Amino acid sequence: MYCIKLQLFIDTTKEDVFNKLSSIKGLSKWWTMQTTGSADLNGIINFRFGDQYHIQMKVINIVQNELVQWKCKKANEDWIGTV
């Protein structure tokens, strides 16, 4: 399996970034407005792109203001199991 890492430089605080990536409200402003579920540890987050595409992630790790980690549970086959 390939490893792809992406580094983004954002002109804001790490607390602000963490809050956007660790809440359903924040995530719905980042990737798709059709975001539902639970962003808590072991929660399931559903990202929908209209009726045709659905990605489901499980929250597997959270470190306050440092890390948000998901594992893909449902999507195209090449996404399944990615972290």
C-alpha positions as CSV (number, residue, x, y, z in Angstrom):
1,M,0.0,0.0,0.0
2,Y,1.3,3.5,-0.9
3,C,1.8,6.2,1.7
4,I,0.7,9.7,0.7
5,K,1.4,12.6,3.1
6,L,0.1,16.0,2.5
7,Q,1.3,19.1,4.4
8,L,-0.7,22.3,4.4
9,F,0.3,25.6,5.7
10,I,-2.7,27.5,7.1
11,D,-2.7,31.0,8.5
12,T,-4.4,30.3,11.8
13,T,-3.8,28.6,15.1
14,K,-3.4,24.9,15.6
15,E,-6.3,25.1,18.0
16,D,-8.5,26.4,15.2
17,V,-7.5,23.7,12.8
18,F,-8.0,21.0,15.4
19,N,-11.5,22.3,16.2
20,K,-12.4,22.3,12.5
21,L,-11.2,18.7,12.0
22,S,-12.6,17.3,15.3
23,S,-16.2,18.4,15.0
24,I,-19.0,17.6,12.6
25,K,-19.8,21.4,12.3
26,G,-16.2,22.1,11.4
27,L,-15.8,19.2,9.0
28,S,-19.0,20.2,7.2
29,K,-17.3,23.5,6.3
30,W,-14.1,21.8,5.2
31,W,-14.9,18.9,2.9
32,T,-18.6,18.5,2.2
33,M,-21.7,20.1,3.8
34,Q,-23.2,16.7,3.9
35,T,-21.2,15.6,6.9
36,T,-22.9,13.7,9.7
37,G,-22.0,11.3,12.6
38,S,-19.8,11.5,15.6
39,A,-16.3,13.0,15.6
40,D,-15.6,11.6,19.1
41,L,-13.0,8.8,19.6
42,N,-14.4,5.6,18.0
43,G,-17.2,7.6,16.4
44,I,-18.2,7.2,12.8
45,I,-18.2,10.2,10.4
46,N,-20.2,10.1,7.1
47,F,-19.1,12.3,4.3
48,R,-21.7,12.4,1.4
49,F,-21.2,14.0,-1.9
50,G,-24.8,14.1,-3.3
51,D,-26.5,10.7,-3.7
52,Q,-23.7,9.1,-5.7
53,Y,-20.7,9.0,-3.3
54,H,-20.4,8.2,0.4
55,I,-17.2,7.9,2.5
56,Q,-17.3,6.6,6.1
57,M,-14.5,7.1,8.5
58,K,-13.9,5.8,12.1
59,V,-12.2,8.2,14.5
60,I,-9.3,6.1,15.8
61,N,-7.1,8.7,17.5
62,I,-7.5,12.2,18.9
63,V,-4.8,14.2,20.7
64,Q,-6.1,17.6,21.8
65,N,-4.8,20.4,19.4
66,E,-2.2,17.9,17.9
67,L,-3.8,15.0,16.0
68,V,-7.0,13.7,14.5
69,Q,-6.8,10.3,12.9
70,W,-9.4,8.4,10.9
71,K,-9.6,4.9,9.3
72,C,-11.7,4.5,6.2
73,K,-14.5,2.0,6.6
74,K,-16.6,2.6,3.5
75,A,-15.7,4.2,0.2
76,N,-14.1,3.1,-3.1
77,E,-12.2,-0.1,-2.6
78,D,-8.7,1.6,-2.7
79,W,-9.7,3.8,0.2
80,I,-10.8,1.0,2.6
81,G,-8.4,0.6,5.5
82,T,-6.4,3.7,4.8
83,V,-5.6,5.9,7.7
